[in-house]
């Protein structure tokens, strides 16, 4: 398992620069648009905060695996000079030095996104002040986590204590919280309100079709969760079994995300169980379809497992969206809830 996760880390670490920079930029843009344009009822906002908090702790576990649990370095020194990596890059033009600094920024962007989303807006009358506070808390927590990681590496001889890592991690946390900060800036200082006809129409349009954009975002996140489990396991156990394990974990995550953010299900009580069972059944069908197509592609057509997995992800995502919209989370009347 350790070797598999190291392979996954190297795969992510050596992504092309265009992908490594464009992917977080798109995620932050979608998150900012979501915060700024989509209306949230109080109950939906509280639900989103709980899910973001859960995702934040999951991110901590993943980050700990990559930065602590699977490291075997014997370095015990400390590099306290700030921006030493940048100066080294400028002197020697070694792109790997800059890549390491960049990856430390990217590692903490998800933490900033999730933690800033988990913090409650306690001053809605002053949106920018509230956003500024949430951003400050997010950056502070990210810096504390980074410092604890660096100290742990130094004490247990797992790596250097580097000031640059603290700076990069803090910057990543700040970037992750930027959608909250920018949204608060527009709402507070620039005075964009729904009384403005153009803005009101924009908000109405965004809320009417936001489930599509939201599904793309959370579908991509679910796919990443699936791959995070599948790729380390595919060379350790039979690849179809690895695909099944990845499916179970990603389906639980996907149900929570789709229910809360994409289709905004307002069901309560036993109806949630019904939705969960129908959702699992629909994903079980798509799993069978994916497994059959994957077997045919790998065994009959000799397509590499990784390529086949990526190609199927797109087609299965479209199928799951249609089933979720028209079957699992379709709008129900009060009579249907009462009958159930």
Phi and psi in degrees as GROMACS dihedral restraints (atoms count N, CA, C in turn):
[ dihedral_restraints ]
;  ai    aj    ak    al  type     phi  dphi    fc
    3     4     5     6     1   -60.8    20    10
    4     5     6     7     1   -45.0    20    10
    6     7     8     9     1   -63.4    20    10
    7     8     9    10     1   -38.2    20    10
    9    10    11    12     1   -64.9    20    10
   10    11    12    13     1   -43.3    20    10
   12    13    14    15     1   -69.1    20    10
   13    14    15    16     1   -32.0    20    10
   15    16    17    18     1   -65.9    20    10
   16    17    18    19     1   -37.8    20    10
   18    19    20    21     1   -64.5    20    10
   19    20    21    22     1   -40.8    20    10
   21    22    23    24     1   -64.6    20    10
   22    23    24    25     1   -39.7    20    10
   24    25    26    27     1   -62.1    20    10
   25    26    27    28     1   -43.8    20    10
   27    28    29    30     1   -64.2    20    10
   28    29    30    31     1   -37.3    20    10
   30    31    32    33     1   -60.6    20    10
   31    32    33    34     1   -44.1    20    10
   33    34    35    36     1   -71.1    20    10
   34    35    36    37     1   -40.9    20    10
   36    37    38    39     1   -62.2    20    10
   37    38    39    40     1   -37.7    20    10
   39    40    41    42     1   -99.6    20    10
   40    41    42    43     1    27.2    20    10
   42    43    44    45     1   -60.6    20    10
   43    44    45    46     1   147.9    20    10
   45    46    47    48     1   -57.8    20    10
   46    47    48    49     1   150.3    20    10
   48    49    50    51     1   -56.5    20    10
   49    50    51    52     1   -39.8    20    10
   51    52    53    54     1   -61.9    20    10
   52    53    54    55     1   -41.6    20    10
   54    55    56    57     1   -71.1    20    10
   55    56    57    58     1   -43.6    20    10
   57    58    59    60     1   -62.1    20    10
   58    59    60    61     1   -31.1    20    10
   60    61    62    63     1   -92.8    20    10
   61    62    63    64     1   -37.2    20    10
   63    64    65    66     1   -72.2    20    10
   64    65    66    67     1   -39.8    20    10
   66    67    68    69     1   -60.4    20    10
   67    68    69    70     1   -52.6    20    10
   69    70    71    72     1   -65.0    20    10
   70    71    72    73     1   -31.0    20    10
   72    73    74    75     1   -63.8    20    10
   73    74    75    76     1   -42.6    20    10
   75    76    77    78     1   -65.0    20    10
   76    77    78    79     1   -42.6    20    10
   78    79    80    81     1   -60.6    20    10
   79    80    81    82     1   -45.8    20    10
   81    82    83    84     1   -66.4    20    10
   82    83    84    85     1   -36.9    20    10
   84    85    86    87     1   -65.2    20    10
   85    86    87    88     1   -44.7    20    10
   87    88    89    90     1   -64.3    20    10
   88    89    90    91     1   -40.5    20    10
   90    91    92    93     1   -64.3    20    10
   91    92    93    94     1   -41.8    20    10
   93    94    95    96     1   -63.7    20    10
   94    95    96    97     1   -43.4    20    10
   96    97    98    99     1   -64.0    20    10
   97    98    99   100     1   -38.1    20    10
   99   100   101   102     1   -61.8    20    10
  100   101   102   103     1   -45.4    20    10
  102   103   104   105     1   -67.5    20    10
  103   104   105   106     1   -36.7    20    10
  105   106   107   108     1   -83.3    20    10
  106   107   108   109     1   -36.4    20    10
  108   109   110   111     1  -100.7    20    10
  109   110   111   112     1   -28.5    20    10
  111   112   113   114     1   -89.1    20    10
  112   113   114   115     1   129.2    20    10
  114   115   116   117     1   -74.5    20    10
  115   116   117   118     1   142.8    20    10
  117   118   119   120     1  -128.8    20    10
  118   119   120   121     1   125.3    20    10
  120   121   122   123     1   -73.1    20    10
  121   122   123   124     1   159.1    20    10
  123   124   125   126     1   -59.3    20    10
  124   125   126   127     1   -42.4    20    10
  126   127   128   129     1   -64.6    20    10
  127   128   129   130     1   -41.6    20    10
  129   130   131   132     1   -65.3    20    10
  130   131   132   133     1   -37.0    20    10
  132   133   134   135     1   -65.1    20    10
  133   134   135   136     1   -41.1    20    10
  135   136   137   138     1   -65.7    20    10
  136   137   138   139     1   -38.6    20    10
  138   139   140   141     1   -64.6    20    10
  139   140   141   142     1   -41.3    20    10
  141   142   143   144     1   -64.1    20    10
  142   143   144   145     1   -38.9    20    10
  144   145   146   147     1   -62.4    20    10
  145   146   147   148     1   -41.3    20    10
  147   148   149   150     1   -65.0    20    10
  148   149   150   151     1   -41.0    20    10
  150   151   152   153     1   -68.6    20    10
  151   152   153   154     1   -41.1    20    10
  153   154   155   156     1   -61.8    20    10
  154   155   156   157     1   -37.8    20    10
  156   157   158   159     1   -64.5    20    10
  157   158   159   160     1   -41.9    20    10
  159   160   161   162     1   -61.8    20    10
  160   161   162   163     1   -43.8    20    10
  162   163   164   165     1   -65.0    20    10
  163   164   165   166     1   -33.0    20    10
  165   166   167   168     1   -63.5    20    10
  166   167   168   169     1   -43.2    20    10
  168   169   170   171     1   -69.7    20    10
  169   170   171   172     1   -34.1    20    10
  171   172   173   174     1   -63.3    20    10
  172   173   174   175     1   -42.3    20    10
  174   175   176   177     1   -62.0    20    10
  175   176   177   178     1   -40.4    20    10
  177   178   179   180     1   -58.3    20    10
  178   179   180   181     1   -43.3    20    10
  180   181   182   183     1   -62.3    20    10
  181   182   183   184     1   -43.7    20    10
  183   184   185   186     1   -66.1    20    10
  184   185   186   187     1   -44.2    20    10
  186   187   188   189     1   -62.3    20    10
  187   188   189   190     1   -38.1    20    10
  189   190   191   192     1   -64.6    20    10
  190   191   192   193     1   -37.9    20    10
  192   193   194   195     1   -60.9    20    10
  193   194   195   196     1   -44.7    20    10
  195   196   197   198     1   -75.3    20    10
  196   197   198   199     1   -31.7    20    10
  198   199   200   201     1  -100.3    20    10
  199   200   201   202     1   -19.6    20    10
  201   202   203   204     1  -128.0    20    10
  202   203   204   205     1   -55.5    20    10
  204   205   206   207     1   -67.0    20    10
  205   206   207   208     1   -31.9    20    10
  207   208   209   210     1  -108.0    20    10
  208   209   210   211     1    24.6    20    10
  210   211   212   213     1  -104.3    20    10
  211   212   213   214     1   140.8    20    10
  213   214   215   216     1  -129.9    20    10
  214   215   216   217     1    22.3    20    10
  216   217   218   219     1   -67.4    20    10
  217   218   219   220     1   157.6    20    10
  219   220   221   222     1  -114.9    20    10
  220   221   222   223     1    11.5    20    10
  222   223   224   225     1   -73.3    20    10
  223   224   225   226     1   137.6    20    10
  225   226   227   228     1  -127.4    20    10
  226   227   228   229     1     5.2    20    10
  228   229   230   231     1   -89.4    20    10
  229   230   231   232     1   176.1    20    10
  231   232   233   234     1  -130.2    20    10
  232   233   234   235     1   140.8    20    10
  234   235   236   237     1  -114.6    20    10
  235   236   237   238     1   102.4    20    10
  237   238   239   240     1   -93.8    20    10
  238   239   240   241     1   -10.9    20    10
  240   241   242   243     1   -68.6    20    10
  241   242   243   244     1   129.9    20    10
  243   244   245   246     1   -74.9    20    10
  244   245   246   247     1   139.5    20    10
  246   247   248   249     1    59.3    20    10
  247   248   249   250     1    31.7    20    10
  249   250   251   252     1   -63.9    20    10
  250   251   252   253     1   -36.1    20    10
  252   253   254   255     1   -65.0    20    10
  253   254   255   256     1   -40.4    20    10
  255   256   257   258     1   -65.7    20    10
  256   257   258   259     1   -43.5    20    10
  258   259   260   261     1   -64.0    20    10
  259   260   261   262     1   -38.6    20    10
  261   262   263   264     1   -64.7    20    10
  262   263   264   265     1   -37.3    20    10
  264   265   266   267     1   -65.9    20    10
  265   266   267   268     1   -43.7    20    10
  267   268   269   270     1   -64.3    20    10
  268   269   270   271     1   -32.4    20    10
  270   271   272   273     1   -79.6    20    10
  271   272   273   274     1   -43.4    20    10
  273   274   275   276     1  -109.8    20    10
  274   275   276   277     1    -8.0    20    10
  276   277   278   279     1    55.7    20    10
  277   278   279   280     1    41.3    20    10
  279   280   281   282     1   -93.8    20    10
  280   281   282   283     1   109.4    20    10
  282   283   284   285     1   -65.3    20    10
  283   284   285   286     1   -23.8    20    10
  285   286   287   288     1   -67.5    20    10
  286   287   288   289     1   -31.5    20    10
  288   289   290   291     1   -64.1    20    10
  289   290   291   292     1   -44.8    20    10
  291   292   293   294     1   -68.6    20    10
  292   293   294   295     1   -35.9    20    10
  294   295   296   297     1   -63.4    20    10
  295   296   297   298     1   -41.0    20    10
  297   298   299   300     1   -61.9    20    10
  298   299   300   301     1   -41.2    20    10
  300   301   302   303     1   -64.8    20    10
  301   302   303   304     1   -43.3    20    10
  303   304   305   306     1   -64.1    20    10
  304   305   306   307     1   -42.7    20    10
  306   307   308   309     1   -66.2    20    10
  307   308   309   310     1   -30.7    20    10
  309   310   311   312     1   -68.0    20    10
  310   311   312   313     1   -29.6    20    10
  312   313   314   315     1   -70.5    20    10
  313   314   315   316     1   -49.0    20    10
  315   316   317   318     1   -63.1    20    10
  316   317   318   319     1   -33.5    20    10
  318   319   320   321     1   -60.2    20    10
  319   320   321   322     1   -33.2    20    10
  321   322   323   324     1   -98.3    20    10
  322   323   324   325     1    -3.2    20    10
  324   325   326   327     1   -62.4    20    10
  325   326   327   328     1   -46.7    20    10
  327   328   329   330     1   -59.2    20    10
  328   329   330   331     1   -38.3    20    10
  330   331   332   333     1   -60.8    20    10
  331   332   333   334     1   -40.7    20    10
  333   334   335   336     1   -66.3    20    10
  334   335   336   337     1   -39.6    20    10
  336   337   338   339     1   -63.0    20    10
  337   338   339   340     1   -49.6    20    10
  339   340   341   342     1   -70.2    20    10
  340   341   342   343     1   -42.8    20    10
  342   343   344   345     1   -68.6    20    10
  343   344   345   346     1   -42.5    20    10
  345   346   347   348     1   -63.9    20    10
  346   347   348   349     1   -31.0    20    10
  348   349   350   351     1   -75.3    20    10
  349   350   351   352     1   -24.6    20    10
  351   352   353   354     1   -82.5    20    10
  352   353   354   355     1   -20.1    20    10
  354   355   356   357     1   -79.9    20    10
  355   356   357   358     1   134.6    20    10
  357   358   359   360     1   -77.4    20    10
  358   359   360   361     1   141.6    20    10
  360   361   362   363     1   -78.0    20    10
  361   362   363   364     1    99.3    20    10
  363   364   365   366     1   -93.7    20    10
  364   365   366   367     1     0.3    20    10
  366   367   368   369     1  -142.3    20    10
  367   368   369   370     1    67.3    20    10
  369   370   371   372     1   -63.5    20    10
  370   371   372   373     1   -20.9    20    10
  372   373   374   375     1   -73.9    20    10
  373   374   375   376     1   -22.2    20    10
  375   376   377   378     1  -124.6    20    10
  376   377   378   379     1    78.4    20    10
  378   379   380   381     1   -60.8    20    10
  379   380   381   382     1   -37.3    20    10
  381   382   383   384     1   -71.4    20    10
  382   383   384   385     1   -40.0    20    10
  384   385   386   387     1   -62.6    20    10
  385   386   387   388     1   -43.3    20    10
  387   388   389   390     1   -62.7    20    10
  388   389   390   391     1   -43.9    20    10
  390   391   392   393     1   -64.3    20    10
  391   392   393   394     1   -37.6    20    10
  393   394   395   396     1   -64.2    20    10
  394   395   396   397     1   -40.7    20    10
  396   397   398   399     1   -64.3    20    10
  397   398   399   400     1   -45.3    20    10
  399   400   401   402     1   -63.1    20    10
  400   401   402   403     1   -37.9    20    10
  402   403   404   405     1   -65.4    20    10
  403   404   405   406     1   -43.8    20    10
  405   406   407   408     1   -61.9    20    10
  406   407   408   409     1   -43.2    20    10
  408   409   410   411     1   -63.7    20    10
  409   410   411   412     1   -41.9    20    10
  411   412   413   414     1   -61.0    20    10
  412   413   414   415     1   -48.8    20    10
  414   415   416   417     1   -62.9    20    10
  415   416   417   418     1   -41.5    20    10
  417   418   419   420     1   -61.3    20    10
  418   419   420   421     1   -44.9    20    10
  420   421   422   423     1   -64.3    20    10
  421   422   423   424     1   -41.4    20    10
  423   424   425   426     1   -62.7    20    10
  424   425   426   427     1   -39.7    20    10
  426   427   428   429     1   -65.7    20    10
  427   428   429   430     1   -39.8    20    10
  429   430   431   432     1   -64.4    20    10
  430   431   432   433     1   -45.5    20    10
  432   433   434   435     1   -61.7    20    10
  433   434   435   436     1   -41.0    20    10
  435   436   437   438     1   -64.0    20    10
  436   437   438   439     1   -44.5    20    10
  438   439   440   441     1   -62.6    20    10
  439   440   441   442     1   -42.2    20    10
  441   442   443   444     1   -62.1    20    10
  442   443   444   445     1   -39.9    20    10
  444   445   446   447     1   -63.6    20    10
  445   446   447   448     1   -45.3    20    10
  447   448   449   450     1   -64.3    20    10
  448   449   450   451     1   -41.2    20    10
  450   451   452   453     1   -65.4    20    10
  451   452   453   454     1   -42.1    20    10
  453   454   455   456     1   -61.4    20    10
  454   455   456   457     1   -43.4    20    10
  456   457   458   459     1   -60.9    20    10
  457   458   459   460     1   -41.3    20    10
  459   460   461   462     1   -69.5    20    10
  460   461   462   463     1   -45.5    20    10
  462   463   464   465     1   -66.2    20    10
  463   464   465   466     1   -40.4    20    10
  465   466   467   468     1   -98.9    20    10
  466   467   468   469     1    15.6    20    10
  468   469   470   471     1    59.0    20    10
  469   470   471   472     1    42.5    20    10
  471   472   473   474     1  -102.0    20    10
  472   473   474   475     1    -9.0    20    10
  474   475   476   477     1   166.5    20    10
  475   476   477   478     1   178.2    20    10
  477   478   479   480     1   -77.5    20    10
  478   479   480   481     1   152.1    20    10
  480   481   482   483     1   -89.2    20    10
  481   482   483   484     1   113.8    20    10
  483   484   485   486     1  -122.3    20    10
  484   485   486   487     1   127.6    20    10
  486   487   488   489     1   -62.2    20    10
  487   488   489   490     1   -34.1    20    10
  489   490   491   492     1   -59.7    20    10
  490   491   492   493     1   -36.1    20    10
  492   493   494   495     1   -64.8    20    10
  493   494   495   496     1   -39.8    20    10
  495   496   497   498     1   -61.5    20    10
  496   497   498   499     1   -44.9    20    10
  498   499   500   501     1   -63.3    20    10
  499   500   501   502     1   -46.2    20    10
  501   502   503   504     1   -65.0    20    10
  502   503   504   505     1   -43.8    20    10
  504   505   506   507     1   -64.9    20    10
  505   506   507   508     1   -41.4    20    10
  507   508   509   510     1   -62.9    20    10
  508   509   510   511     1   -39.7    20    10
  510   511   512   513     1   -65.8    20    10
  511   512   513   514     1   -38.9    20    10
  513   514   515   516     1   -62.8    20    10
  514   515   516   517     1   -42.9    20    10
  516   517   518   519     1   -62.1    20    10
  517   518   519   520     1   -39.4    20    10
  519   520   521   522     1   -64.5    20    10
  520   521   522   523     1   -44.0    20    10
  522   523   524   525     1   -62.6    20    10
  523   524   525   526     1   -38.9    20    10
  525   526   527   528     1   -63.6    20    10
  526   527   528   529     1   -32.1    20    10
  528   529   530   531     1   -86.8    20    10
  529   530   531   532     1    -8.1    20    10
  531   532   533   534     1   -57.3    20    10
  532   533   534   535     1   -39.0    20    10
  534   535   536   537     1   -56.6    20    10
  535   536   537   538     1   -39.4    20    10
  537   538   539   540     1   -65.5    20    10
  538   539   540   541     1   -43.8    20    10
  540   541   542   543     1   -65.8    20    10
  541   542   543   544     1   -46.3    20    10
  543   544   545   546     1   -67.2    20    10
  544   545   546   547     1   -39.6    20    10
  546   547   548   549     1   -61.6    20    10
  547   548   549   550     1   -42.9    20    10
  549   550   551   552     1   -64.7    20    10
  550   551   552   553     1   -35.3    20    10
  552   553   554   555     1   -63.1    20    10
  553   554   555   556     1   -48.2    20    10
  555   556   557   558     1   -63.8    20    10
  556   557   558   559     1   -43.3    20    10
  558   559   560   561     1   -71.9    20    10
  559   560   561   562     1   -32.4    20    10
  561   562   563   564     1   -90.1    20    10
  562   563   564   565     1   -57.7    20    10
  564   565   566   567     1   -81.7    20    10
  565   566   567   568     1   -39.6    20    10
  567   568   569   570     1   -87.6    20    10
  568   569   570   571     1   -10.2    20    10
  570   571   572   573     1    66.2    20    10
  571   572   573   574     1    31.8    20    10
  573   574   575   576     1   -73.2    20    10
  574   575   576   577     1   120.9    20    10
  576   577   578   579     1  -132.1    20    10
  577   578   579   580     1   160.0    20    10
  579   580   581   582     1   -70.4    20    10
  580   581   582   583     1    -8.4    20    10
  582   583   584   585     1   -67.7    20    10
  583   584   585   586     1   -24.8    20    10
  585   586   587   588     1   -69.5    20    10
  586   587   588   589     1   125.3    20    10
  588   589   590   591     1   -61.9    20    10
  589   590   591   592     1   -43.6    20    10
  591   592   593   594     1   -64.4    20    10
  592   593   594   595     1   -45.1    20    10
  594   595   596   597     1   -66.9    20    10
  595   596   597   598     1   -39.1    20    10
  597   598   599   600     1   -61.1    20    10
  598   599   600   601     1   -40.2    20    10
  600   601   602   603     1   -66.9    20    10
  601   602   603   604     1   -38.5    20    10
  603   604   605   606     1   -63.7    20    10
  604   605   606   607     1   -43.5    20    10
  606   607   608   609     1   -64.7    20    10
  607   608   609   610     1   -41.9    20    10
  609   610   611   612     1   -62.2    20    10
  610   611   612   613     1   -43.6    20    10
  612   613   614   615     1   -65.0    20    10
  613   614   615   616     1   -41.9    20    10
  615   616   617   618     1   -65.0    20    10
  616   617   618   619     1   -41.7    20    10
  618   619   620   621     1   -69.9    20    10
  619   620   621   622     1   -28.5    20    10
  621   622   623   624     1   -71.9    20    10
  622   623   624   625     1   -35.9    20    10
  624   625   626   627     1  -116.4    20    10
  625   626   627   628     1     9.3    20    10
  627   628   629   630     1   -66.3    20    10
  628   629   630   631     1   -25.1    20    10
  630   631   632   633     1   -60.4    20    10
  631   632   633   634     1   -27.1    20    10
  633   634   635   636     1   -70.7    20    10
  634   635   636   637     1   -49.4    20    10
  636   637   638   639     1   -64.6    20    10
  637   638   639   640     1   -41.6    20    10
  639   640   641   642     1   -63.2    20    10
  640   641   642   643     1   -37.9    20    10
  642   643   644   645     1   -65.4    20    10
  643   644   645   646     1   -38.1    20    10
  645   646   647   648     1   -62.2    20    10
  646   647   648   649     1   -43.2    20    10
  648   649   650   651     1   -65.4    20    10
  649   650   651   652     1   -53.7    20    10
  651   652   653   654     1   -72.7    20    10
  652   653   654   655     1   -28.1    20    10
  654   655   656   657     1   -65.9    20    10
  655   656   657   658     1   -40.2    20    10
  657   658   659   660     1   -64.5    20    10
  658   659   660   661     1   -38.9    20    10
  660   661   662   663     1   -64.9    20    10
  661   662   663   664     1   -41.7    20    10
  663   664   665   666     1   -63.0    20    10
  664   665   666   667     1   -41.1    20    10
  666   667   668   669     1   -61.4    20    10
  667   668   669   670     1   -39.7    20    10
  669   670   671   672     1   -63.7    20    10
  670   671   672   673     1   -41.6    20    10
  672   673   674   675     1   -60.8    20    10
  673   674   675   676     1   -42.8    20    10
  675   676   677   678     1   -61.3    20    10
  676   677   678   679     1   -47.1    20    10
  678   679   680   681     1   -67.6    20    10
  679   680   681   682     1   -33.9    20    10
  681   682   683   684     1   -60.7    20    10
  682   683   684   685     1   -30.1    20    10
  684   685   686   687     1   -89.8    20    10
  685   686   687   688     1   -42.0    20    10
  687   688   689   690     1   -67.4    20    10
  688   689   690   691     1   -51.0    20    10
  690   691   692   693     1   -64.1    20    10
  691   692   693   694     1   -39.3    20    10
  693   694   695   696     1   -66.6    20    10
  694   695   696   697     1   -26.1    20    10
  696   697   698   699     1   -91.2    20    10
  697   698   699   700     1   -23.4    20    10
  699   700   701   702     1   -62.4    20    10
  700   701   702   703     1   -27.1    20    10
  702   703   704   705     1   -99.3    20    10
  703   704   705   706     1    -1.7    20    10
  705   706   707   708     1  -100.6    20    10
  706   707   708   709     1   -35.8    20    10
  708   709   710   711     1  -129.6    20    10
  709   710   711   712     1   176.5    20    10
  711   712   713   714     1   -57.4    20    10
  712   713   714   715     1   133.2    20    10
  714   715   716   717     1   -63.8    20    10
  715   716   717   718     1   -29.8    20    10
  717   718   719   720     1   -70.1    20    10
  718   719   720   721     1   -35.5    20    10
  720   721   722   723     1   -66.6    20    10
  721   722   723   724     1   -40.8    20    10
  723   724   725   726     1   -60.9    20    10
  724   725   726   727     1   -39.2    20    10
  726   727   728   729     1   -64.6    20    10
  727   728   729   730     1   -37.5    20    10
  729   730   731   732     1   -67.1    20    10
  730   731   732   733     1   -42.7    20    10
  732   733   734   735     1   -63.6    20    10
  733   734   735   736     1   -44.0    20    10
  735   736   737   738     1   -62.0    20    10
  736   737   738   739     1   -34.8    20    10
  738   739   740   741     1   -64.6    20    10
  739   740   741   742     1   -46.5    20    10
  741   742   743   744     1   -59.3    20    10
  742   743   744   745     1   -47.9    20    10
  744   745   746   747     1   -66.3    20    10
  745   746   747   748     1   -43.2    20    10
  747   748   749   750     1   -71.7    20    10
  748   749   750   751     1   -29.2    20    10
  750   751   752   753     1   -67.7    20    10
  751   752   753   754     1   -42.3    20    10
  753   754   755   756     1   -60.3    20    10
  754   755   756   757     1   -46.0    20    10
  756   757   758   759     1   -62.2    20    10
  757   758   759   760     1   -44.0    20    10
  759   760   761   762     1   -65.6    20    10
  760   761   762   763     1   -38.0    20    10
  762   763   764   765     1   -61.6    20    10
  763   764   765   766     1   -46.1    20    10
  765   766   767   768     1   -62.2    20    10
  766   767   768   769     1   -44.7    20    10
  768   769   770   771     1   -67.8    20    10
  769   770   771   772     1   -44.2    20    10
  771   772   773   774     1   -66.1    20    10
  772   773   774   775     1   -40.9    20    10
  774   775   776   777     1   -65.5    20    10
  775   776   777   778     1   -41.2    20    10
  777   778   779   780     1   -84.2    20    10
  778   779   780   781     1   -41.5    20    10
  780   781   782   783     1  -110.2    20    10
  781   782   783   784     1   -36.2    20    10
  783   784   785   786     1   -85.9    20    10
  784   785   786   787     1   -59.8    20    10
  786   787   788   789     1  -100.0    20    10
  787   788   789   790     1    -4.4    20    10
  789   790   791   792     1    49.9    20    10
  790   791   792   793     1    52.8    20    10
  792   793   794   795     1   -65.8    20    10
  793   794   795   796     1   130.4    20    10
  795   796   797   798     1  -101.2    20    10
  796   797   798   799     1    15.1    20    10
  798   799   800   801     1   -68.0    20    10
  799   800   801   802     1   156.3    20    10
  801   802   803   804     1  -138.4    20    10
  802   803   804   805     1   165.4    20    10
  804   805   806   807     1    61.8    20    10
  805   806   807   808     1  -134.8    20    10
  807   808   809   810     1   -68.6    20    10
  808   809   810   811     1   -19.3    20    10
  810   811   812   813     1   -62.5    20    10
  811   812   813   814     1   -33.1    20    10
  813   814   815   816     1   -61.2    20    10
  814   815   816   817     1   -41.3    20    10
  816   817   818   819     1   -63.4    20    10
  817   818   819   820     1   -41.8    20    10
  819   820   821   822     1   -61.4    20    10
  820   821   822   823     1   -45.5    20    10
  822   823   824   825     1   -60.2    20    10
  823   824   825   826     1   -42.0    20    10
  825   826   827   828     1   -62.5    20    10
  826   827   828   829     1   -41.0    20    10
  828   829   830   831     1   -67.4    20    10
  829   830   831   832     1   -43.4    20    10
  831   832   833   834     1   -65.7    20    10
  832   833   834   835     1   -40.5    20    10
  834   835   836   837     1   -61.2    20    10
  835   836   837   838     1   -46.5    20    10
  837   838   839   840     1   -63.3    20    10
  838   839   840   841     1   -39.2    20    10
  840   841   842   843     1   -64.1    20    10
  841   842   843   844     1   -41.8    20    10
  843   844   845   846     1   -65.8    20    10
  844   845   846   847     1   -39.7    20    10
  846   847   848   849     1   -72.2    20    10
  847   848   849   850     1   -28.1    20    10
  849   850   851   852     1   -65.6    20    10
  850   851   852   853     1   -39.0    20    10
  852   853   854   855     1   -63.2    20    10
  853   854   855   856     1   -45.7    20    10
  855   856   857   858     1   -66.6    20    10
  856   857   858   859     1   -31.0    20    10
  858   859   860   861     1   -64.7    20    10
  859   860   861   862     1   -44.5    20    10
  861   862   863   864     1   -61.0    20    10
  862   863   864   865     1   -42.0    20    10
  864   865   866   867     1   -63.9    20    10
  865   866   867   868     1   -44.7    20    10
  867   868   869   870     1   -64.8    20    10
  868   869   870   871     1   -41.3    20    10
  870   871   872   873     1   -64.1    20    10
  871   872   873   874     1   -43.8    20    10
  873   874   875   876     1   -63.2    20    10
  874   875   876   877     1   -45.2    20    10
  876   877   878   879     1   -66.8    20    10
  877   878   879   880     1   -35.1    20    10
  879   880   881   882     1   -67.2    20    10
  880   881   882   883     1   -42.5    20    10
  882   883   884   885     1   -61.8    20    10
  883   884   885   886     1   -44.4    20    10
  885   886   887   888     1   -63.5    20    10
  886   887   888   889     1   -41.9    20    10
  888   889   890   891     1   -66.9    20    10
  889   890   891   892     1   -42.3    20    10
  891   892   893   894     1   -77.3    20    10
  892   893   894   895     1   -48.7    20    10
  894   895   896   897     1   -81.7    20    10
  895   896   897   898     1   -38.5    20    10
  897   898   899   900     1   -93.9    20    10
  898   899   900   901     1   -42.8    20    10
  900   901   902   903     1   -95.8    20    10
  901   902   903   904     1    -5.8    20    10
  903   904   905   906     1    59.3    20    10
  904   905   906   907     1    36.6    20    10
  906   907   908   909     1   -84.2    20    10
  907   908   909   910     1   136.3    20    10
  909   910   911   912     1   -55.0    20    10
  910   911   912   913     1   143.3    20    10
  912   913   914   915     1   -58.1    20    10
  913   914   915   916     1   -44.5    20    10
  915   916   917   918     1   -62.5    20    10
  916   917   918   919     1   -44.1    20    10
  918   919   920   921     1   -65.0    20    10
  919   920   921   922     1   -42.9    20    10
  921   922   923   924     1   -62.6    20    10
  922   923   924   925     1   -38.8    20    10
  924   925   926   927     1   -62.4    20    10
  925   926   927   928     1   -43.1    20    10
  927   928   929   930     1   -67.8    20    10
  928   929   930   931     1   -43.8    20    10
  930   931   932   933     1   -62.8    20    10
  931   932   933   934     1   -43.1    20    10
  933   934   935   936     1   -67.6    20    10
  934   935   936   937     1   -29.6    20    10
  936   937   938   939     1   -58.7    20    10
  937   938   939   940     1   -39.3    20    10
  939   940   941   942     1   -67.3    20    10
  940   941   942   943     1   -50.2    20    10
  942   943   944   945     1   -66.7    20    10
  943   944   945   946     1   -38.8    20    10
  945   946   947   948     1   -68.0    20    10
  946   947   948   949     1   -33.9    20    10
  948   949   950   951     1   -62.7    20    10
  949   950   951   952     1   -41.6    20    10
  951   952   953   954     1   -63.5    20    10
  952   953   954   955     1   -44.7    20    10
  954   955   956   957     1   -61.4    20    10
  955   956   957   958     1   -44.8    20    10
  957   958   959   960     1   -63.7    20    10
  958   959   960   961     1   -36.0    20    10
  960   961   962   963     1   -63.2    20    10
  961   962   963   964     1   -45.9    20    10
  963   964   965   966     1   -63.7    20    10
  964   965   966   967     1   -41.6    20    10
  966   967   968   969     1   -67.0    20    10
  967   968   969   970     1   -41.8    20    10
  969   970   971   972     1   -62.8    20    10
  970   971   972   973     1   -41.6    20    10
  972   973   974   975     1   -72.8    20    10
  973   974   975   976     1   -42.3    20    10
  975   976   977   978     1  -102.9    20    10
  976   977   978   979     1    -8.8    20    10
  978   979   980   981     1  -122.6    20    10
  979   980   981   982     1   -59.6    20    10
  981   982   983   984     1   -74.3    20    10
  982   983   984   985     1   -54.3    20    10
  984   985   986   987     1  -109.5    20    10
  985   986   987   988     1    30.3    20    10
  987   988   989   990     1   -64.2    20    10
  988   989   990   991     1   149.7    20    10
  990   991   992   993     1   -65.0    20    10
  991   992   993   994     1   128.2    20    10
  993   994   995   996     1  -111.7    20    10
  994   995   996   997     1   152.9    20    10
  996   997   998   999     1   -87.2    20    10
  997   998   999  1000     1   165.8    20    10
  999  1000  1001  1002     1   -61.4    20    10
 1000  1001  1002  1003     1   -34.7    20    10
 1002  1003  1004  1005     1   -63.5    20    10
 1003  1004  1005  1006     1   -38.1    20    10
 1005  1006  1007  1008     1   -65.7    20    10
 1006  1007  1008  1009     1   -39.4    20    10
 1008  1009  1010  1011     1   -63.4    20    10
 1009  1010  1011  1012     1   -42.1    20    10
 1011  1012  1013  1014     1   -67.4    20    10
 1012  1013  1014  1015     1   -38.3    20    10
 1014  1015  1016  1017     1   -63.1    20    10
 1015  1016  1017  1018     1   -37.7    20    10
